[in-house]
Amino acid sequence: MFLKSLNLNLIAVLLLVLFNINTQTILAQDQEQYRIETRDGNIFTGTLVSEDDETVVLRVQGIGEVSILKANIRTMVLLDHRRMRDGVYWHENPQATRYFFAPNAIGLGKGRGYYQNTWILFNNVNYGVSDNFSVGGGIVPLFLFGVSASPVWILPKVTVPISDDMFHLGAGAMIGGLIGSTTEPLGLIYGVGTLGNRDNNLTIGLGYGYAGGEISQTPLINLSGMIRTGRRMYLLSENYFVTADGFSGIVSFGARWTTENFAVDFGLFRPLEDAGGLIGVPWLGVTIPFGNR
């Protein structure tokens, strides 16, 4: 009951964040901010002081003016001023299109992708074919342990932004099967709606399972959300409910720690029914983004 109450409180706080999202203190700066990555891996974020054919000079907070040869620059990107807080750049969420595993309706973006690993065995990769269509796949490689059949799945998803950075709709499927088995395909088709942006959002979705050529008549309801609490931290909640033969489900609560190129998710999943003293099942996953940034 504690975990369920905690999730409801998180959702309430998230709604307050979303309704005040346009008044958050992500303030514009007086001067444009740039992010420069050099060929030797150094990253500098600051105000452009000057630029000529050979050199770029940035004023970096806490360091001062830094002169960088253009020949040594790998990338130079003008930053979104809304991501600057007190002179510090808040990087993008490297796993913005999913919670622990459940998808939201936000598009991955053309040329962007990520690799997700959970508890070593669960491997998942997704890639943005366009801004509004992504495809992914995953495997649990049980064949490495001498098991004849290994679960695999394909994850197509279509997204439609209704109101930029405020409301999105999406639909997709999880098409699964077993390599090394004659078992018929099974999976889930779903639709989702997401209120919010890549940092703070709330998603509700309906999914219908299918197996053996038949589709379930009772939907699986998903209610998930995330709140960014700092430059590197998010709170996450991913919850599933079914109403067949009474009300039941699984609730979760956890967090995400991130850098620009890495994310770690950790949380606890628990059934709503009496679990016989079980506090919950832990979740530990990592995400590595790749492609266009």
C-alpha positions as CSV (number, residue, x, y, z in Angstrom):
1,M,0.0,0.0,0.0
2,F,2.9,2.3,0.7
3,L,4.3,1.9,-2.8
4,K,0.8,2.5,-4.3
5,S,0.3,5.6,-2.3
6,L,3.8,6.9,-3.2
7,N,3.0,6.4,-6.9
8,L,-0.3,8.4,-6.6
9,N,1.6,11.2,-4.9
10,L,4.2,11.2,-7.6
11,I,1.5,11.4,-10.3
12,A,-0.2,14.3,-8.4
13,V,3.1,16.2,-8.2
14,L,3.8,15.5,-11.9
15,L,0.4,17.0,-12.8
16,L,1.3,20.2,-10.9
17,V,4.7,20.3,-12.7
18,L,3.0,19.9,-16.1
19,F,0.4,22.6,-15.6
20,N,3.2,25.0,-14.6
21,I,5.6,23.8,-17.2
22,N,5.6,27.1,-19.1
23,T,6.5,29.1,-16.0
24,Q,9.4,27.0,-14.8
25,T,12.7,28.8,-14.3
26,I,14.5,27.6,-17.4
27,L,15.5,31.2,-18.2
28,A,16.9,32.6,-21.4
29,Q,20.4,33.9,-21.3
30,D,21.5,37.4,-22.5
31,Q,24.0,35.8,-24.8
32,E,23.9,32.6,-26.9
33,Q,25.5,29.5,-25.3
34,Y,27.5,27.0,-27.3
35,R,28.6,23.4,-26.6
36,I,31.9,22.4,-28.2
37,E,33.3,18.9,-28.3
38,T,37.0,18.6,-29.3
39,R,38.5,15.7,-31.2
40,D,40.3,14.6,-28.0
41,G,37.0,14.3,-26.1
42,N,37.0,17.6,-24.1
43,I,33.6,19.4,-23.8
44,F,33.3,23.1,-23.3
45,T,30.0,25.0,-22.7
46,G,29.9,28.8,-22.6
47,T,29.3,32.1,-24.3
48,L,30.8,32.8,-27.7
49,V,33.3,35.7,-27.3
50,S,34.8,35.7,-30.8
51,E,35.4,33.6,-33.9
52,D,37.6,33.8,-36.9
53,D,38.8,31.4,-39.6
54,E,41.1,29.5,-37.3
55,T,39.9,29.9,-33.7
56,V,36.8,30.0,-31.5
57,V,36.9,31.7,-28.1
58,L,34.4,30.7,-25.4
59,R,33.8,32.2,-22.0
60,V,33.3,29.2,-19.8
61,Q,31.8,29.6,-16.3
62,G,34.4,28.9,-13.6
63,I,37.3,28.8,-16.1
64,G,37.3,32.0,-18.1
65,E,38.0,32.5,-21.8
66,V,39.1,29.3,-23.6
67,S,40.6,29.5,-27.1
68,I,40.0,26.4,-29.3
69,L,41.4,25.8,-32.7
70,K,38.7,25.0,-35.3
71,A,40.9,22.1,-36.6
72,N,40.4,20.5,-33.2
73,I,36.6,20.9,-33.0
74,R,34.5,17.8,-33.6
75,T,31.1,19.5,-33.0
76,M,29.9,23.0,-32.2
77,V,26.3,23.3,-31.3
78,L,24.1,26.3,-30.4
79,L,22.3,25.3,-27.2
80,D,18.6,25.7,-26.5
81,H,18.5,28.6,-24.0
82,R,15.6,26.8,-22.2
83,R,18.2,24.2,-21.0
84,M,20.4,26.8,-19.3
85,R,20.0,27.2,-15.6
86,D,22.3,29.6,-13.7
87,G,24.8,29.3,-16.4
88,V,24.8,25.5,-16.4
89,Y,23.6,23.3,-19.3
90,W,21.0,20.7,-18.5
91,H,21.6,17.9,-21.0
92,E,18.7,16.1,-22.8
93,N,17.2,13.0,-21.3
94,P,19.0,10.2,-23.0
95,Q,16.0,7.9,-22.5
96,A,13.1,10.3,-23.1
97,T,10.8,8.0,-25.1
98,R,10.5,5.3,-22.4
99,Y,10.1,4.9,-18.7
100,F,11.6,1.7,-17.3
101,F,10.3,-0.2,-20.3
102,A,6.9,1.2,-21.2
103,P,6.9,3.6,-24.1
104,N,5.4,7.1,-24.2
105,A,4.1,9.0,-27.2
106,I,7.2,11.1,-27.7
107,G,9.1,10.5,-30.9
108,L,12.7,9.3,-30.8
109,G,13.8,11.5,-33.6
110,K,15.3,10.7,-37.0
111,G,18.8,9.2,-36.8
112,R,18.7,8.8,-33.0
113,G,18.9,5.5,-31.2
114,Y,19.7,3.8,-27.9
115,Y,20.7,0.5,-26.5
116,Q,19.0,-0.6,-23.3
117,N,20.2,-3.4,-21.1
118,T,18.3,-4.7,-18.0
119,W,19.8,-7.2,-15.6
120,I,22.4,-8.2,-18.2
121,L,20.1,-10.6,-20.1
122,F,17.4,-8.3,-21.4
123,N,18.8,-6.4,-24.5
124,N,16.8,-3.8,-26.4
125,V,17.7,-1.5,-29.3
126,N,15.6,1.3,-30.8
127,Y,16.3,3.6,-33.8
128,G,14.4,6.6,-35.2
129,V,13.7,6.0,-38.9
130,S,12.0,9.4,-39.1
131,D,11.0,12.0,-36.5
132,N,7.6,10.2,-36.2
133,F,8.5,6.5,-36.7
134,S,10.9,4.3,-34.8
135,V,11.6,0.6,-34.8
136,G,13.4,-1.6,-32.3
137,G,14.1,-5.1,-31.3
138,G,15.3,-7.2,-28.4
139,I,16.5,-10.6,-27.2
140,V,17.1,-12.6,-24.1
141,P,20.0,-14.7,-25.3
142,L,19.2,-17.9,-23.3
143,F,21.0,-19.9,-26.0
144,L,24.2,-18.8,-24.3
145,F,23.2,-21.0,-21.4
146,G,22.3,-24.0,-23.5
147,V,18.6,-23.3,-23.6
148,S,17.0,-24.2,-27.0
149,A,14.6,-21.3,-27.2
150,S,15.3,-17.6,-26.7
151,P,12.7,-14.8,-26.5
152,V,12.9,-12.1,-29.2
153,W,10.7,-9.1,-30.0
154,I,10.2,-6.3,-32.5
155,L,9.0,-2.8,-31.4
156,P,7.6,-0.5,-34.1
157,K,6.1,2.8,-32.9
158,V,4.4,5.8,-34.6
159,T,4.1,9.1,-32.9
160,V,2.2,12.3,-33.7
161,P,2.9,15.6,-31.9
162,I,-0.4,17.4,-31.4
163,S,1.0,20.3,-29.5
164,D,4.7,20.8,-29.6
165,D,6.3,19.9,-26.3
166,M,2.9,19.6,-24.6
167,F,0.8,16.7,-26.0
168,H,1.6,13.7,-28.1
169,L,-0.3,10.6,-29.4
170,G,1.3,7.3,-30.4
171,A,0.6,3.7,-31.3
172,G,2.8,0.7,-31.7
173,A,3.3,-3.0,-31.0
174,M,5.4,-5.5,-29.3
175,I,5.7,-8.5,-31.6
176,G,7.3,-11.4,-29.8
177,G,8.3,-15.0,-30.4
178,L,10.9,-17.7,-29.5
179,I,13.9,-18.5,-31.6
180,G,14.3,-22.2,-31.8
181,S,10.7,-23.0,-31.1
182,T,7.6,-23.5,-33.2
183,T,5.4,-21.5,-30.8
184,E,3.1,-19.0,-32.6
185,P,4.0,-15.3,-32.3
186,L,2.5,-13.4,-29.4
187,G,2.6,-9.8,-28.3
188,L,0.8,-6.6,-27.6
189,I,-0.7,-3.7,-29.7
190,Y,-1.1,-0.4,-27.9
191,G,-2.1,3.3,-28.1
192,V,-0.7,6.0,-25.9
193,G,-1.2,9.7,-25.1
194,T,1.5,11.8,-23.4
195,L,1.1,15.1,-21.7
196,G,4.3,17.0,-21.2
197,N,7.8,17.2,-22.7
198,R,10.9,15.1,-22.7
199,D,11.8,15.9,-19.1
200,N,8.4,16.0,-17.4
201,N,5.5,14.0,-18.7
202,L,2.5,11.8,-17.9
203,T,1.4,8.9,-20.1
204,I,-1.8,6.8,-20.2
205,G,-2.0,3.9,-22.6
206,L,-4.2,0.9,-23.5
207,G,-2.8,-2.3,-24.8
208,Y,-4.4,-5.5,-26.1
209,G,-2.4,-8.8,-25.9
210,Y,-2.7,-11.4,-28.6
211,A,-1.6,-15.0,-28.9
212,G,-2.6,-18.0,-31.0
213,G,-4.5,-15.8,-33.5
214,E,-6.7,-14.3,-30.8
215,I,-6.8,-10.8,-29.3
216,S,-7.6,-10.1,-25.7
217,Q,-11.0,-8.5,-25.0
218,T,-9.8,-6.8,-21.9
219,P,-7.2,-4.0,-22.2
220,L,-4.0,-3.6,-20.2
221,I,-4.0,-0.1,-18.8
222,N,-0.6,1.7,-18.4
223,L,-0.1,4.9,-16.3
224,S,3.4,6.1,-16.2
225,G,5.3,9.4,-15.5
226,M,8.6,11.1,-15.0
227,I,9.7,14.2,-13.3
228,R,13.1,15.8,-13.7
229,T,14.4,16.8,-10.2
230,G,17.9,18.0,-11.1
231,R,20.5,18.2,-13.8
232,R,21.1,14.4,-13.6
233,M,18.1,13.0,-11.7
234,Y,14.6,11.9,-12.6
235,L,11.8,10.2,-10.7
236,L,10.0,7.5,-12.5
237,S,6.8,5.5,-12.1
238,E,5.5,2.8,-14.4
239,N,2.2,1.1,-13.5
240,Y,0.0,-1.6,-15.1
241,F,-3.7,-2.4,-14.3
242,V,-6.2,-4.9,-15.6
243,T,-9.9,-5.2,-14.7
244,A,-10.6,-8.8,-15.8
245,D,-11.9,-10.8,-12.9
246,G,-11.5,-7.9,-10.5
247,F,-9.0,-5.1,-10.3
248,S,-5.3,-6.0,-10.2
249,G,-2.0,-4.7,-11.4
250,I,1.7,-3.9,-10.8
251,V,3.0,-0.6,-9.6
252,S,6.5,0.7,-9.5
253,F,8.6,3.6,-8.3
254,G,12.2,4.5,-9.0
255,A,14.7,7.0,-10.4
256,R,17.0,7.7,-13.3
257,W,20.6,9.0,-13.0
258,T,22.0,10.4,-16.3
259,T,24.9,12.0,-18.1
260,E,24.7,13.2,-21.7
261,N,25.7,9.7,-23.0
262,F,24.5,7.3,-20.3
263,A,21.6,6.6,-18.1
264,V,21.0,4.2,-15.2
265,D,17.4,3.3,-14.1
266,F,16.8,1.7,-10.7
267,G,13.4,1.0,-9.1
268,L,11.1,-1.5,-7.4
269,F,8.1,-3.3,-8.9
270,R,5.3,-4.7,-6.8
271,P,2.0,-6.4,-7.5
272,L,-1.1,-4.8,-6.0
273,E,-2.3,-8.1,-4.6
274,D,-0.9,-9.6,-1.5
275,A,2.6,-10.8,-2.4
276,G,3.2,-12.9,0.6
277,G,5.6,-10.5,2.3
278,L,7.4,-9.7,-0.9
279,I,8.5,-6.0,-0.8
280,G,9.0,-5.8,-4.5
281,V,11.1,-7.0,-7.5
282,P,14.1,-4.7,-8.2
283,W,14.8,-3.2,-11.6
284,L,18.3,-2.2,-12.8
285,G,18.9,-1.0,-16.3
286,V,21.3,1.0,-18.3
287,T,20.7,3.0,-21.5
288,I,23.4,4.2,-24.0
289,P,22.2,6.6,-26.7
290,F,23.8,6.8,-30.2
291,G,23.3,8.5,-33.5
292,N,22.3,12.1,-34.0
293,R,22.3,14.2,-30.9
